[in-house]
Amino acid sequence: MYNVDEIKNLGLKDIHLGAEPTNLGLYAMYLLAAVAAVAVLVFLLVRIIPVLKDVLRLTKMFFKSSSFVADMNRLMKESCGRYFPKEKYASLSGKKWIEFLDRTGICNFSGIVDDWDALLYSNHILTKQERRRLYRHGLLWLCSNLWRFA
């Protein structure tokens, strides 16, 4: 095998490992990841909670409101305040309001309603299918604007 005298004559020095390494960098990385995760969670909650409240309000209106169209219209105007400057939507009504909703969300209110003002201010009673379609498109609009910032 190896001759110990030959190995000693090679002039190799003793190996000194130095101080034990610390894991401060690893702890810092874990701390940074935890802070980032908490920040993302808070951001998501701040964005999602108001939309969930609106979705619950719309659902409650769908089942209990006798003036569903007027209540839904009011809810949509209120929730627009989170996503758009007031000048863009406050003065809109009728066909322009429906076109604005269609343009800013993934819904198609204009395909459901021909004359929004007539539906809003008349005593027209919606069929179950019309009511369900309006509700579904309202949900689509609320959820499609979740990531929009004012």
N, C-alpha and C positions, 0 to 999 in steps of 0.2 A: 504494500500500500504506500502510504506517504511516510516519508522519513521526517521526523519532527525537527531534526537539525537542519535539514534543507529548507524547511518552511521558515524557521527562525532566521536563516541567513538571507532570506529575500528582502528583508528590511521593512516588513510591514509593521505599521504602528497599531497600537490598540485603537479600537473604535470607541469613541465616546458619543453617546446618543444625545446628550444635553438634557435640558429640562423636559418634563412631560408636556406634551402639547395640551392646550386647553380647548374646550369646545365653545368658546365665546362666539365665534363666528356662526356656528350652527345654532346656538341659542338666539342670536340676533336674527338669523334668517327665519326661525320659527316665530319669533315675536313679530317680525315684519309681515309674515304670512297671516298671522292671526289678526293683526290690525287691518290688513287689507280685506280679509274676509268679513270682519265686522263692519267696515266702511261700505262694502258692497251690499251687505244685508240691510243696513240702515237706509242706503239709497233706494234699494228695491222696495222696502216697506213704505218709505215716504212717497214713492211713485204709485205703488199698487193700492194702498189703503183708500185714498180718495176715489179711485176708479171702482174698487169693490163696493164702497158705500153707494156710489151711483148705480151700479149694477143691482144691488139689493133694492134700492129705491125704485128702479125701473121694474123689477120683478114684482115688487109689492103693488105698484100701480097696475101692472098687467092683470093681476088677479083681483084687485079690490077697487080700482078706480072706475067710477062711472063716466068720468071725463078723461079717459085715457090719452087721447090725442093732445089735449091742452096741457095736461100734466107732463106728458113726454116732451112736448115742445119746450116747456119751461125748464125741465131738467137738462135738455140739450143746450139751451142758451146758457144756463148756469155753468155747465161743465166746459163750455167753450172758453170761459174766462181763465181756465187753467192752461189752455193751449195757445190761445190767440190774443192779440191786442184787441181791446174792446171796439176800436174803430172798424175792424174787419167784419164783425158779425152783428153788432148791436142794432144797426139800422135795417138789417135784412129781414124780409118777410116773404111769404108766398113762394113763388117759383124760385126766386133768387136765394132764399134761405135753403130750400131743398137742394138746389144746385151746389151751394156752399157745402152742405153736409156730404153730398155725393163726392165732391172734389177733395174734401179733406179726410175722408175715411174710406173704408173698403165696403161701403154700403151702396144701395141703389134705391133710395127713397123715391126718385122720380119715376122709377119703373112700377112703383106701387100706387102712388098718389098723383093724380093729374092736377088737381087744384087744392093745394094745401090749405089756403085760406078758407075755401068753402067747407072743407072737412073740419077745420079748426073751429069755425064760427057757426056752423049749421047744427041742426039736431040730428044729423045723419048717424045712425047706429051702425057701428062696424060689425061685419060678420066675424065669426071666430077665426076664419082664415086670414082676413085683412088685419085683424088685431094681432094675430100671431106673427104675421110677416112684418108688421111695423115693429113689434117687440124684438124680433130677431135682428132686424137691421139697426135698431137702436143699440142692441148689445154689440153688434159688429162695429158700429161707429165708436162707441165708448172704448172698446178694447183696442181698436186700431190706432187710437190716438194716445195710447199708454206711453209711448216713448217720445212723443212730441214735446218740445220745450217751448214755452212762451218767449 
